[in-house]
């Protein structure tokens, strides 16, 4: 079992939304938690086959920060 604390504005919003759906606050929050958790897990699962698939020794991007700083320095009036 979990317990959460909501600030007064959020609590009022959740109560109103639950009432409009005809559900209890607990059921409304459970469904919201399921939707959010599933979204996060699904997003990670969609990338599983490509995470770590690209190997690079670096090189071309190694100096981008200093190159950008040099460019800005050259543009000073």
C-alpha positions as CSV (number, residue, x, y, z in Angstrom):
1,X,0.0,0.0,0.0
2,X,1.2,3.5,-0.9
3,X,0.3,6.9,0.5
4,X,0.7,10.2,-1.3
5,X,0.2,13.7,-0.2
6,X,-1.3,16.2,-2.6
7,X,-1.1,20.0,-2.3
8,X,-4.6,21.5,-1.9
9,X,-4.9,22.6,-5.5
10,X,-4.0,19.2,-6.9
11,X,-6.3,17.5,-4.4
12,X,-9.2,19.7,-5.5
13,X,-8.4,19.0,-9.2
14,X,-8.2,15.3,-8.6
15,X,-11.5,15.2,-6.6
16,X,-13.3,17.2,-9.3
17,X,-11.9,15.0,-12.1
18,X,-12.8,11.8,-10.3
19,X,-16.3,13.1,-9.6
20,X,-16.8,14.0,-13.3
21,X,-15.8,10.4,-14.3
22,X,-18.0,8.9,-11.6
23,X,-15.1,7.2,-9.8
24,X,-13.5,7.4,-6.4
25,X,-10.4,9.5,-5.9
26,X,-8.5,6.3,-5.2
27,X,-9.6,4.6,-8.4
28,X,-8.8,7.8,-10.4
29,X,-5.3,7.9,-8.9
30,X,-4.7,4.2,-9.5
31,X,-5.7,4.6,-13.2
32,X,-3.5,7.7,-13.6
33,X,-0.6,5.8,-12.0
34,X,-1.1,2.8,-14.3
35,X,-1.2,5.1,-17.4
36,X,1.9,7.0,-16.4
37,X,3.9,3.9,-15.4
38,X,3.0,2.1,-18.6
39,X,4.0,5.1,-20.7
40,X,7.4,5.2,-19.1
41,X,8.0,1.5,-19.4
42,X,6.7,1.3,-22.9
43,X,9.0,4.2,-24.0
44,X,12.0,2.3,-22.6
45,X,10.9,-1.0,-24.1
46,X,10.6,0.7,-27.6
47,X,14.3,1.6,-27.4
48,X,15.7,-1.6,-26.0
49,X,16.9,-3.0,-29.3
50,X,18.9,0.2,-30.1
51,X,20.2,1.2,-26.7
52,X,24.0,0.5,-26.8
53,X,23.8,-0.6,-30.5
54,X,26.1,2.1,-31.8
55,X,29.8,2.0,-30.9
56,X,31.9,5.0,-31.6
57,X,35.5,6.0,-30.8
58,X,34.4,9.6,-30.9
59,X,36.5,12.0,-32.9
60,X,34.4,14.4,-34.9
61,X,32.4,15.6,-31.9
62,X,35.3,15.6,-29.5
63,X,36.1,19.3,-29.9
64,X,32.6,20.7,-30.6
65,X,32.5,22.7,-27.3
66,X,35.8,24.5,-27.9
67,X,35.2,24.9,-31.6
68,X,31.9,26.6,-30.8
69,X,33.7,28.9,-28.2
70,X,36.3,29.8,-30.9
71,X,33.5,30.7,-33.3
72,X,31.8,32.9,-30.8
73,X,35.2,34.5,-30.0
74,X,35.7,35.3,-33.7
75,X,32.3,37.0,-33.9
76,X,33.0,39.5,-31.1
77,X,33.0,43.1,-32.3
